[in-house]
């Protein structure tokens, strides 16, 4: 019956046919489709079983990075951080993170797995195939980063905080690195030493929205380490270092 219907349909269009063409067309019509275009995240969150093993395109707000990445419907849900309102994104093992993800709007494509429930309450996971970042951060940062560029000719060891919880960074010459603090605004003393721990000098720095040259987009303050001092620099200068959050 199906063969006869296809035969008549192709004859009406004036397309030459044979049995192989008819068989291929019939299989294409009967095969289930795994592609669903631009599904709303709401729809999949409400009924993940309906989309199980289907490929979907979703848009929302990312939280985290490739090691633990979630997609929320909007900035409000992302700020709340309730896993029941998000999908856990699982990149393939060879995934290369080419941009900053945290708190950015993004479009993702992947395969729904409704059989996996995470301990954080996600209704399903999405086996990630493609991710496109659509914006900069859509939420204010709740923490601060201080980024240092070593403008000397030798490696320097930086220490922040008091023992035993102090943090160290060894930065090669003409390279940069940074400390992350869960506090948004604070002041601290940075000890600058040689690579083997010999003290050179120390300097007190302020970090946060009230400090000069604070980068509100990335929640960061930037500093250049010189031979005898630490200089604060602007976000425009730090952009030349290639640092991204």
LINJO-V970160 format. One record per pair of residues at least 12 apart in sequence whose ideal C-beta (glycine too) atoms are under 8 Angstrom apart, sorted by sequence separation. I is the first residue (numbers start at 1). GAP is how many residues later the second one is. D is the distance in Angstrom with one decimal. If there is no record, write none. Layout:
BEGIN
I | GAP | D
I | GAP | D
END
This chain:
BEGIN
10 | 12 | 7.8
39 | 12 | 7.1
44 | 12 | 6.2
60 | 12 | 5.4
61 | 12 | 7.5
73 | 12 | 6.6
112 | 12 | 5.7
113 | 12 | 5.0
157 | 12 | 7.3
158 | 12 | 7.9
167 | 12 | 5.8
190 | 12 | 6.4
222 | 12 | 7.3
58 | 13 | 6.3
60 | 13 | 5.3
61 | 13 | 6.1
70 | 13 | 7.1
72 | 13 | 6.1
73 | 13 | 7.9
112 | 13 | 8.0
113 | 13 | 7.4
157 | 13 | 5.2
158 | 13 | 6.7
189 | 13 | 5.6
190 | 13 | 5.5
208 | 13 | 7.4
222 | 13 | 6.6
224 | 13 | 7.9
44 | 14 | 6.9
60 | 14 | 7.0
61 | 14 | 5.4
72 | 14 | 4.6
112 | 14 | 6.1
113 | 14 | 6.0
146 | 14 | 7.8
156 | 14 | 7.6
157 | 14 | 8.0
189 | 14 | 7.2
190 | 14 | 7.7
207 | 14 | 4.6
7 | 15 | 6.5
36 | 15 | 6.9
63 | 15 | 5.2
71 | 15 | 6.0
111 | 15 | 7.0
112 | 15 | 8.0
155 | 15 | 6.0
156 | 15 | 5.6
189 | 15 | 5.1
190 | 15 | 5.9
206 | 15 | 7.7
220 | 15 | 7.6
222 | 15 | 6.9
3 | 16 | 7.8
6 | 16 | 5.0
61 | 16 | 7.4
62 | 16 | 7.9
70 | 16 | 4.4
71 | 16 | 5.0
110 | 16 | 4.1
111 | 16 | 4.4
155 | 16 | 6.6
188 | 16 | 7.2
189 | 16 | 7.9
205 | 16 | 7.4
222 | 16 | 3.9
39 | 17 | 4.6
41 | 17 | 5.0
61 | 17 | 4.3
70 | 17 | 7.0
110 | 17 | 5.1
155 | 17 | 5.1
187 | 17 | 6.3
188 | 17 | 6.4
218 | 17 | 7.5
36 | 18 | 5.4
39 | 18 | 6.5
40 | 18 | 7.9
41 | 18 | 7.2
63 | 18 | 7.2
70 | 18 | 5.9
71 | 18 | 5.8
108 | 18 | 6.7
110 | 18 | 4.5
111 | 18 | 7.1
155 | 18 | 6.3
187 | 18 | 6.9
205 | 18 | 6.4
217 | 18 | 7.7
220 | 18 | 7.6
3 | 19 | 5.3
6 | 19 | 5.5
34 | 19 | 7.0
35 | 19 | 7.8
36 | 19 | 6.6
38 | 19 | 4.9
39 | 19 | 6.3
41 | 19 | 5.1
69 | 19 | 7.4
70 | 19 | 6.8
89 | 19 | 6.4
109 | 19 | 7.8
110 | 19 | 4.8
154 | 19 | 5.8
160 | 19 | 5.6
187 | 19 | 4.7
188 | 19 | 7.3
213 | 19 | 5.7
6 | 20 | 6.4
34 | 20 | 5.7
35 | 20 | 5.1
36 | 20 | 4.9
37 | 20 | 5.8
69 | 20 | 4.3
108 | 20 | 6.2
109 | 20 | 5.1
110 | 20 | 7.5
153 | 20 | 5.4
186 | 20 | 7.8
187 | 20 | 7.2
212 | 20 | 6.1
213 | 20 | 6.7
215 | 20 | 4.1
34 | 21 | 4.8
36 | 21 | 7.4
38 | 21 | 7.5
89 | 21 | 7.1
109 | 21 | 4.3
148 | 21 | 7.2
150 | 21 | 4.2
152 | 21 | 5.9
186 | 21 | 5.8
211 | 21 | 7.7
213 | 21 | 4.7
222 | 21 | 7.9
69 | 22 | 7.2
108 | 22 | 6.8
109 | 22 | 7.8
149 | 22 | 8.0
150 | 22 | 6.7
185 | 22 | 6.7
186 | 22 | 6.4
213 | 22 | 6.6
3 | 23 | 7.1
63 | 23 | 7.5
108 | 23 | 5.0
148 | 23 | 6.2
150 | 23 | 5.6
151 | 23 | 7.2
185 | 23 | 2.7
215 | 23 | 7.4
220 | 23 | 8.0
2 | 24 | 5.4
107 | 24 | 7.5
108 | 24 | 7.7
150 | 24 | 6.6
184 | 24 | 5.7
185 | 24 | 6.3
66 | 25 | 5.4
78 | 25 | 6.8
106 | 25 | 5.8
107 | 25 | 4.8
149 | 25 | 7.9
150 | 25 | 5.8
170 | 25 | 6.3
183 | 25 | 7.9
184 | 25 | 7.1
185 | 25 | 6.3
205 | 25 | 6.5
220 | 25 | 6.4
60 | 26 | 7.9
106 | 26 | 6.2
149 | 26 | 7.5
150 | 26 | 7.1
181 | 26 | 7.2
185 | 26 | 7.7
203 | 26 | 6.6
218 | 26 | 7.7
219 | 26 | 7.1
2 | 27 | 7.9
62 | 27 | 7.9
106 | 27 | 5.1
107 | 27 | 6.1
149 | 27 | 4.4
161 | 27 | 6.7
201 | 27 | 5.9
203 | 27 | 4.3
205 | 27 | 7.4
218 | 27 | 4.3
45 | 28 | 7.7
75 | 28 | 8.0
105 | 28 | 7.5
106 | 28 | 5.7
148 | 28 | 6.3
160 | 28 | 5.5
200 | 28 | 7.8
201 | 28 | 7.4
58 | 29 | 7.0
66 | 29 | 5.7
104 | 29 | 4.9
105 | 29 | 4.4
147 | 29 | 6.0
148 | 29 | 6.4
160 | 29 | 7.6
41 | 30 | 6.8
88 | 30 | 5.2
101 | 30 | 7.6
104 | 30 | 7.1
105 | 30 | 4.2
147 | 30 | 7.3
148 | 30 | 6.6
160 | 30 | 5.6
41 | 31 | 7.9
42 | 31 | 6.3
66 | 31 | 4.4
104 | 31 | 5.5
147 | 31 | 3.8
159 | 31 | 7.2
160 | 31 | 7.7
41 | 32 | 5.0
65 | 32 | 6.4
69 | 32 | 6.3
88 | 32 | 7.3
101 | 32 | 6.7
104 | 32 | 6.5
146 | 32 | 6.0
158 | 32 | 5.8
159 | 32 | 4.2
95 | 33 | 7.2
100 | 33 | 7.5
104 | 33 | 6.3
105 | 33 | 6.0
145 | 33 | 5.0
146 | 33 | 5.2
158 | 33 | 7.0
190 | 33 | 8.0
192 | 33 | 6.3
88 | 34 | 4.3
99 | 34 | 5.0
103 | 34 | 4.2
104 | 34 | 7.0
145 | 34 | 6.9
158 | 34 | 6.1
159 | 34 | 6.9
66 | 35 | 7.3
71 | 35 | 7.2
83 | 35 | 6.8
87 | 35 | 6.0
90 | 35 | 5.2
92 | 35 | 7.7
102 | 35 | 7.4
103 | 35 | 5.9
145 | 35 | 5.3
146 | 35 | 7.5
157 | 35 | 7.6
158 | 35 | 7.7
184 | 35 | 7.4
65 | 36 | 5.5
86 | 36 | 6.0
87 | 36 | 7.4
88 | 36 | 7.8
89 | 36 | 7.4
90 | 36 | 6.8
92 | 36 | 7.1
103 | 36 | 4.7
144 | 36 | 7.6
145 | 36 | 7.6
156 | 36 | 5.7
157 | 36 | 4.4
64 | 37 | 6.8
65 | 37 | 6.3
71 | 37 | 6.2
83 | 37 | 3.6
84 | 37 | 4.3
87 | 37 | 6.1
88 | 37 | 4.5
89 | 37 | 5.3
90 | 37 | 5.5
91 | 37 | 4.6
92 | 37 | 7.9
143 | 37 | 6.3
144 | 37 | 5.1
156 | 37 | 6.9
157 | 37 | 6.7
64 | 38 | 6.1
83 | 38 | 3.8
84 | 38 | 7.3
87 | 38 | 6.8
88 | 38 | 7.2
90 | 38 | 6.0
103 | 38 | 7.9
143 | 38 | 6.0
156 | 38 | 7.2
157 | 38 | 5.7
192 | 38 | 7.1
62 | 39 | 4.6
63 | 39 | 6.3
82 | 39 | 7.2
83 | 39 | 5.0
84 | 39 | 6.7
87 | 39 | 5.1
89 | 39 | 4.9
143 | 39 | 5.1
144 | 39 | 6.4
155 | 39 | 7.9
156 | 39 | 7.2
45 | 40 | 6.9
62 | 40 | 6.5
63 | 40 | 6.6
91 | 40 | 8.0
142 | 40 | 7.9
143 | 40 | 6.9
144 | 40 | 5.5
154 | 40 | 7.2
155 | 40 | 4.3
157 | 40 | 6.3
190 | 40 | 6.3
62 | 41 | 7.0
143 | 41 | 6.2
144 | 41 | 6.8
154 | 41 | 7.0
45 | 42 | 7.1
61 | 42 | 6.9
62 | 42 | 5.4
89 | 42 | 7.6
142 | 42 | 6.2
144 | 42 | 7.1
148 | 42 | 7.9
178 | 42 | 7.3
44 | 43 | 7.1
61 | 43 | 7.2
62 | 43 | 7.6
141 | 43 | 7.1
61 | 44 | 5.6
62 | 44 | 5.0
156 | 44 | 7.5
60 | 45 | 7.2
61 | 45 | 7.6
41 | 46 | 6.8
59 | 46 | 7.2
60 | 46 | 7.1
59 | 47 | 7.2
59 | 48 | 4.9
60 | 48 | 8.0
58 | 49 | 7.3
59 | 49 | 7.7
57 | 50 | 6.6
58 | 50 | 5.4
57 | 51 | 7.3
58 | 51 | 7.9
57 | 52 | 5.1
70 | 52 | 7.3
56 | 53 | 7.3
55 | 54 | 6.8
56 | 54 | 7.1
171 | 54 | 7.4
55 | 55 | 7.0
56 | 55 | 8.0
71 | 55 | 7.4
55 | 56 | 5.4
56 | 56 | 5.9
54 | 57 | 7.2
55 | 57 | 7.8
53 | 58 | 6.6
54 | 58 | 5.4
53 | 59 | 6.7
69 | 59 | 7.8
146 | 59 | 6.8
52 | 60 | 5.7
53 | 60 | 7.4
78 | 60 | 7.7
79 | 60 | 5.7
51 | 61 | 4.4
52 | 61 | 7.1
78 | 61 | 6.4
146 | 61 | 5.1
52 | 62 | 4.0
51 | 63 | 7.0
52 | 63 | 6.9
75 | 63 | 4.7
144 | 63 | 4.9
48 | 64 | 6.5
75 | 64 | 5.5
144 | 64 | 5.7
49 | 65 | 5.0
176 | 65 | 4.8
178 | 65 | 7.2
48 | 66 | 4.0
176 | 66 | 7.9
158 | 67 | 7.4
176 | 67 | 5.7
44 | 68 | 6.6
58 | 68 | 7.2
156 | 69 | 5.8
56 | 70 | 7.4
62 | 71 | 7.7
52 | 72 | 7.8
51 | 73 | 7.8
145 | 73 | 7.1
147 | 73 | 5.7
149 | 73 | 7.4
151 | 73 | 4.9
152 | 73 | 6.4
55 | 74 | 7.6
145 | 74 | 6.1
146 | 74 | 7.2
147 | 74 | 7.3
148 | 74 | 8.0
149 | 74 | 7.2
151 | 74 | 6.0
152 | 74 | 6.8
48 | 75 | 4.9
59 | 75 | 7.5
141 | 75 | 7.9
144 | 75 | 5.6
145 | 75 | 4.2
146 | 75 | 5.2
147 | 75 | 5.0
148 | 75 | 5.0
149 | 75 | 5.0
150 | 75 | 5.1
151 | 75 | 5.6
152 | 75 | 5.7
48 | 76 | 3.9
140 | 76 | 7.6
143 | 76 | 6.3
144 | 76 | 7.0
145 | 76 | 7.5
146 | 76 | 7.8
147 | 76 | 7.1
148 | 76 | 7.6
149 | 76 | 6.8
34 | 77 | 7.6
61 | 77 | 6.0
141 | 77 | 7.3
142 | 77 | 8.0
144 | 77 | 6.9
146 | 77 | 6.6
148 | 77 | 5.5
45 | 78 | 5.5
61 | 78 | 7.8
141 | 78 | 2.8
45 | 79 | 8.0
140 | 79 | 7.8
44 | 80 | 7.1
137 | 80 | 6.3
136 | 81 | 6.1
137 | 81 | 7.5
148 | 82 | 7.6
149 | 84 | 7.6
149 | 89 | 7.4
147 | 91 | 6.3
149 | 92 | 5.5
147 | 94 | 7.6
147 | 96 | 5.5
145 | 100 | 6.4
102 | 143 | 7.4
100 | 144 | 5.2
99 | 145 | 7.6
100 | 145 | 5.6
END
